[in-house]
Amino acid sequence: MPRRARLDAPGTLHHVMVRGIERRRIVNDVADRKNFVKRLAELCVDTKTRI
């Protein structure tokens, strides 16, 4: 049974975690990490989200 959608009101705080399956690494090296952070930063700008 799917989870019910959460309320998402402007200004609401969210605790977000990024974790690989079975707690595996989600980035393999410095280049992967830099790419991940860069893409995350771009999404934050596009969606007006602050981290």
MOFEN-V566953 format. One record per backbone hydrogen bond with DSSP energy under -1.0 kcal/mol. CO is the residue of the C=O (numbers start at 1). NH is the residue of the N-H. If there is no record, write none. Layout:
CO|NH, CO|NH
//
This chain:
9|12, 20|23, 21|24, 29|33, 30|34, 31|35, 32|36, 33|37, 34|38, 35|39, 36|40, 37|41, 38|42, 39|43, 40|44, 41|45, 42|46, 43|47, 44|49
//
